[in-house]
Amino acid sequence: MPVAPPRVRKDAAAHLDGPLALDRLAARAGLSGRTLLLCQRLDSARVLLERTGLPGEAVATRRR
């Protein structure tokens, strides 16, 4: 699974509270919009699993 470059992840994370120009972010990462979104979701899940006591099922069904 490709991983978005740190600058793209940082840019996306900084703007999660508003509309994101997914196509622009994906182009900066050299990925499709769908792949970039999947990378972000997987990265967020990884952080939750590593830093919280939440079981995998809770992380998988969690809504932001």
N, CA, C and O atoms as CSV, one atom per row, in Angstrom:
chain,resi,resn,atom,element,x,y,z
A,1,MET,N,N,0.853,-1.183,0.000
A,1,MET,CA,C,0.000,0.000,0.000
A,1,MET,C,C,0.893,1.238,0.000
A,1,MET,O,O,1.736,1.382,0.886
A,2,PRO,N,N,0.728,2.134,-0.972
A,2,PRO,CA,C,1.534,3.355,-0.985
A,2,PRO,C,C,1.187,4.242,0.196
A,2,PRO,O,O,0.066,4.224,0.704
A,3,VAL,N,N,2.149,4.999,0.609
A,3,VAL,CA,C,1.943,5.934,1.715
A,3,VAL,C,C,2.146,7.337,1.177
A,3,VAL,O,O,3.103,7.604,0.451
A,4,ALA,N,N,1.241,8.229,1.536
A,4,ALA,CA,C,1.354,9.611,1.094
A,4,ALA,C,C,2.580,10.250,1.745
A,4,ALA,O,O,2.863,9.986,2.913
A,5,PRO,N,N,3.308,11.086,1.008
A,5,PRO,CA,C,4.461,11.774,1.592
A,5,PRO,C,C,4.036,12.592,2.812
A,5,PRO,O,O,2.898,13.055,2.887
A,6,PRO,N,N,4.949,12.767,3.762
A,6,PRO,CA,C,4.609,13.514,4.990
A,6,PRO,C,C,4.009,14.889,4.737
A,6,PRO,O,O,3.097,15.295,5.456
A,7,ARG,N,N,4.492,15.616,3.737
A,7,ARG,CA,C,3.962,16.970,3.485
A,7,ARG,C,C,2.489,16.917,3.085
A,7,ARG,O,O,1.711,17.805,3.434
A,8,VAL,N,N,2.114,15.872,2.352
A,8,VAL,CA,C,0.728,15.726,1.921
A,8,VAL,C,C,-0.138,15.310,3.101
A,8,VAL,O,O,-1.239,15.831,3.276
A,9,ARG,N,N,0.351,14.370,3.915
A,9,ARG,CA,C,-0.406,13.952,5.103
A,9,ARG,C,C,-0.601,15.129,6.053
A,9,ARG,O,O,-1.684,15.308,6.609
A,10,LYS,N,N,0.444,15.929,6.240
A,10,LYS,CA,C,0.358,17.088,7.129
A,10,LYS,C,C,-0.650,18.109,6.591
A,10,LYS,O,O,-1.451,18.652,7.352
A,11,ASP,N,N,-0.608,18.365,5.299
A,11,ASP,CA,C,-1.536,19.306,4.661
A,11,ASP,C,C,-2.977,18.824,4.821
A,11,ASP,O,O,-3.864,19.608,5.158
A,12,ALA,N,N,-3.209,17.538,4.579
A,12,ALA,CA,C,-4.554,16.981,4.703
A,12,ALA,C,C,-5.028,17.021,6.156
A,12,ALA,O,O,-6.164,17.411,6.427
A,13,ALA,N,N,-4.171,16.623,7.081
A,13,ALA,CA,C,-4.543,16.597,8.499
A,13,ALA,C,C,-4.864,17.996,9.016
A,13,ALA,O,O,-5.721,18.153,9.886
A,14,ALA,N,N,-4.196,18.997,8.498
A,14,ALA,CA,C,-4.424,20.370,8.942
A,14,ALA,C,C,-5.756,20.925,8.461
A,14,ALA,O,O,-6.223,21.944,8.969
A,15,HIS,N,N,-6.371,20.265,7.488
A,15,HIS,CA,C,-7.612,20.786,6.915
A,15,HIS,C,C,-8.777,19.807,7.031
A,15,HIS,O,O,-9.716,19.869,6.237
A,16,LEU,N,N,-8.729,18.914,8.000
A,16,LEU,CA,C,-9.794,17.927,8.150
A,16,LEU,C,C,-11.117,18.534,8.615
A,16,LEU,O,O,-12.167,17.906,8.483
A,17,ASP,N,N,-11.071,19.737,9.152
A,17,ASP,CA,C,-12.293,20.368,9.646
A,17,ASP,C,C,-13.079,21.101,8.563
A,17,ASP,O,O,-14.134,21.672,8.840
A,18,GLY,N,N,-12.578,21.088,7.352
A,18,GLY,CA,C,-13.264,21.778,6.262
A,18,GLY,C,C,-13.142,20.978,4.983
A,18,GLY,O,O,-12.621,19.863,4.985
A,19,PRO,N,N,-13.627,21.552,3.884
A,19,PRO,CA,C,-13.539,20.848,2.617
A,19,PRO,C,C,-12.083,20.654,2.194
A,19,PRO,O,O,-11.254,21.553,2.339
A,20,LEU,N,N,-11.795,19.492,1.681
A,20,LEU,CA,C,-10.453,19.194,1.198
A,20,LEU,C,C,-10.483,19.093,-0.322
A,20,LEU,O,O,-11.421,18.546,-0.901
A,21,ALA,N,N,-9.461,19.619,-0.950
A,21,ALA,CA,C,-9.310,19.468,-2.388
A,21,ALA,C,C,-8.572,18.147,-2.608
A,21,ALA,O,O,-7.358,18.125,-2.817
A,22,LEU,N,N,-9.319,17.058,-2.559
A,22,LEU,CA,C,-8.730,15.725,-2.620
A,22,LEU,C,C,-7.905,15.530,-3.880
A,22,LEU,O,O,-6.816,14.958,-3.823
A,23,ASP,N,N,-8.396,15.989,-4.996
A,23,ASP,CA,C,-7.647,15.838,-6.248
A,23,ASP,C,C,-6.296,16.544,-6.169
A,23,ASP,O,O,-5.290,16.027,-6.656
A,24,ARG,N,N,-6.276,17.730,-5.554
A,24,ARG,CA,C,-5.022,18.488,-5.421
A,24,ARG,C,C,-4.051,17.757,-4.516
A,24,ARG,O,O,-2.872,17.619,-4.844
A,25,LEU,N,N,-4.546,17.280,-3.364
A,25,LEU,CA,C,-3.690,16.553,-2.435
A,25,LEU,C,C,-3.164,15.265,-3.070
A,25,LEU,O,O,-1.988,14.930,-2.929
A,26,ALA,N,N,-4.027,14.562,-3.755
A,26,ALA,CA,C,-3.626,13.314,-4.393
A,26,ALA,C,C,-2.573,13.572,-5.468
A,26,ALA,O,O,-1.606,12.819,-5.584
A,27,ALA,N,N,-2.754,14.620,-6.242
A,27,ALA,CA,C,-1.776,14.951,-7.279
A,27,ALA,C,C,-0.412,15.247,-6.662
A,27,ALA,O,O,0.616,14.850,-7.210
A,28,ARG,N,N,-0.398,15.940,-5.531
A,28,ARG,CA,C,0.873,16.229,-4.852
A,28,ARG,C,C,1.548,14.951,-4.391
A,28,ARG,O,O,2.776,14.881,-4.335
A,29,ALA,N,N,0.759,13.940,-4.062
A,29,ALA,CA,C,1.304,12.669,-3.581
A,29,ALA,C,C,1.590,11.694,-4.711
A,29,ALA,O,O,2.241,10.672,-4.496
A,30,GLY,N,N,1.108,11.998,-5.919
A,30,GLY,CA,C,1.279,11.079,-7.028
A,30,GLY,C,C,0.378,9.860,-6.913
A,30,GLY,O,O,0.705,8.786,-7.418
A,31,LEU,N,N,-0.760,10.029,-6.245
A,31,LEU,CA,C,-1.710,8.942,-6.020
A,31,LEU,C,C,-3.073,9.334,-6.558
A,31,LEU,O,O,-3.314,10.500,-6.870
A,32,SER,N,N,-3.967,8.355,-6.667
A,32,SER,CA,C,-5.354,8.683,-6.981
A,32,SER,C,C,-6.008,9.211,-5.705
A,32,SER,O,O,-5.513,8.970,-4.604
A,33,GLY,N,N,-7.099,9.918,-5.854
A,33,GLY,CA,C,-7.818,10.429,-4.692
A,33,GLY,C,C,-8.273,9.312,-3.769
A,33,GLY,O,O,-8.190,9.430,-2.546
A,34,ARG,N,N,-8.750,8.239,-4.356
A,34,ARG,CA,C,-9.224,7.100,-3.561
A,34,ARG,C,C,-8.083,6.469,-2.759
A,34,ARG,O,O,-8.255,6.134,-1.587
A,35,THR,N,N,-6.927,6.311,-3.391
A,35,THR,CA,C,-5.778,5.709,-2.706
A,35,THR,C,C,-5.275,6.622,-1.601
A,35,THR,O,O,-4.915,6.153,-0.522
A,36,LEU,N,N,-5.247,7.917,-1.863
A,36,LEU,CA,C,-4.806,8.858,-0.832
A,36,LEU,C,C,-5.734,8.808,0.377
A,36,LEU,O,O,-5.267,8.799,1.516
A,37,LEU,N,N,-7.024,8.777,0.143
A,37,LEU,CA,C,-7.991,8.711,1.237
A,37,LEU,C,C,-7.816,7.423,2.033
A,37,LEU,O,O,-7.868,7.441,3.263
A,38,LEU,N,N,-7.613,6.322,1.348
A,38,LEU,CA,C,-7.385,5.050,2.021
A,38,LEU,C,C,-6.117,5.109,2.880
A,38,LEU,O,O,-6.110,4.611,4.006
A,39,CYS,N,N,-5.058,5.707,2.360
A,39,CYS,CA,C,-3.817,5.851,3.133
A,39,CYS,C,C,-4.060,6.646,4.404
A,39,CYS,O,O,-3.568,6.274,5.469
A,40,GLN,N,N,-4.808,7.731,4.306
A,40,GLN,CA,C,-5.097,8.560,5.476
A,40,GLN,C,C,-5.892,7.772,6.515
A,40,GLN,O,O,-5.602,7.838,7.709
A,41,ARG,N,N,-6.880,7.037,6.058
A,41,ARG,CA,C,-7.705,6.255,6.980
A,41,ARG,C,C,-6.892,5.165,7.664
A,41,ARG,O,O,-7.033,4.945,8.867
A,42,LEU,N,N,-6.043,4.482,6.905
A,42,LEU,CA,C,-5.213,3.436,7.493
A,42,LEU,C,C,-4.208,4.014,8.484
A,42,LEU,O,O,-3.949,3.419,9.530
A,43,ASP,N,N,-3.649,5.166,8.156
A,43,ASP,CA,C,-2.707,5.809,9.071
A,43,ASP,C,C,-3.396,6.214,10.372
A,43,ASP,O,O,-2.835,6.036,11.453
A,44,SER,N,N,-4.604,6.754,10.271
A,44,SER,CA,C,-5.364,7.135,11.469
A,44,SER,C,C,-5.686,5.910,12.317
A,44,SER,O,O,-5.592,5.963,13.543
A,45,ALA,N,N,-6.063,4.819,11.679
A,45,ALA,CA,C,-6.363,3.588,12.410
A,45,ALA,C,C,-5.113,3.060,13.104
A,45,ALA,O,O,-5.178,2.624,14.253
A,46,ARG,N,N,-3.983,3.098,12.416
A,46,ARG,CA,C,-2.722,2.638,13.005
A,46,ARG,C,C,-2.384,3.422,14.255
A,46,ARG,O,O,-1.980,2.846,15.265
A,47,VAL,N,N,-2.547,4.740,14.195
A,47,VAL,CA,C,-2.256,5.595,15.351
A,47,VAL,C,C,-3.178,5.239,16.516
A,47,VAL,O,O,-2.722,5.129,17.655
A,48,LEU,N,N,-4.453,5.059,16.244
A,48,LEU,CA,C,-5.386,4.694,17.316
A,48,LEU,C,C,-5.017,3.352,17.943
A,48,LEU,O,O,-5.069,3.203,19.164
A,49,LEU,N,N,-4.652,2.392,17.127
A,49,LEU,CA,C,-4.283,1.074,17.651
A,49,LEU,C,C,-3.008,1.140,18.480
A,49,LEU,O,O,-2.885,0.448,19.491
A,50,GLU,N,N,-2.066,1.964,18.060
A,50,GLU,CA,C,-0.796,2.071,18.775
A,50,GLU,C,C,-0.895,2.890,20.057
A,50,GLU,O,O,-0.188,2.609,21.025
A,51,ARG,N,N,-1.757,3.891,20.075
A,51,ARG,CA,C,-1.744,4.859,21.182
A,51,ARG,C,C,-2.922,4.773,22.137
A,51,ARG,O,O,-2.940,5.462,23.156
A,52,THR,N,N,-3.901,3.943,21.826
A,52,THR,CA,C,-5.060,3.826,22.705
A,52,THR,C,C,-5.248,2.362,23.077
A,52,THR,O,O,-4.589,1.481,22.524
A,53,GLY,N,N,-6.130,2.118,23.996
A,53,GLY,CA,C,-6.453,0.756,24.364
A,53,GLY,C,C,-7.639,0.211,23.590
A,53,GLY,O,O,-8.195,-0.828,23.944
A,54,LEU,N,N,-8.022,0.909,22.540
A,54,LEU,CA,C,-9.184,0.479,21.771
A,54,LEU,C,C,-8.904,-0.826,21.038
A,54,LEU,O,O,-7.838,-0.991,20.445
A,55,PRO,N,N,-9.858,-1.752,21.077
A,55,PRO,CA,C,-9.690,-2.976,20.290
A,55,PRO,C,C,-9.868,-2.672,18.798
A,55,PRO,O,O,-10.451,-1.653,18.429
A,56,GLY,N,N,-9.364,-3.558,17.957
A,56,GLY,CA,C,-9.438,-3.367,16.512
A,56,GLY,C,C,-10.851,-3.139,16.001
A,56,GLY,O,O,-11.063,-2.320,15.107
A,57,GLU,N,N,-11.812,-3.851,16.557
A,57,GLU,CA,C,-13.198,-3.690,16.104
A,57,GLU,C,C,-13.707,-2.277,16.373
A,57,GLU,O,O,-14.415,-1.704,15.546
A,58,ALA,N,N,-13.349,-1.714,17.529
A,58,ALA,CA,C,-13.773,-0.352,17.858
A,58,ALA,C,C,-13.129,0.668,16.920
A,58,ALA,O,O,-13.769,1.638,16.514
A,59,VAL,N,N,-11.875,0.447,16.582
A,59,VAL,CA,C,-11.189,1.345,15.659
A,59,VAL,C,C,-11.822,1.238,14.267
A,59,VAL,O,O,-12.011,2.248,13.588
A,60,ALA,N,N,-12.144,0.026,13.850
A,60,ALA,CA,C,-12.710,-0.189,12.521
A,60,ALA,C,C,-14.078,0.445,12.356
A,60,ALA,O,O,-14.428,0.859,11.250
A,61,THR,N,N,-14.857,0.533,13.412
A,61,THR,CA,C,-16.215,1.075,13.315
A,61,THR,C,C,-16.308,2.518,13.801
A,61,THR,O,O,-17.392,3.101,13.796
A,62,ARG,N,N,-15.206,3.088,14.211
A,62,ARG,CA,C,-15.194,4.450,14.748
A,62,ARG,C,C,-15.444,5.484,13.656
A,62,ARG,O,O,-14.929,5.379,12.542
A,63,ARG,N,N,-16.231,6.466,13.999
A,63,ARG,CA,C,-16.499,7.603,13.104
A,63,ARG,C,C,-15.796,8.810,13.679
A,63,ARG,O,O,-15.754,8.995,14.896
A,64,ARG,N,N,-15.260,9.608,12.830
A,64,ARG,CA,C,-14.572,10.816,13.265
A,64,ARG,C,C,-15.525,11.844,13.747
A,64,ARG,O,O,-15.109,12.929,14.153
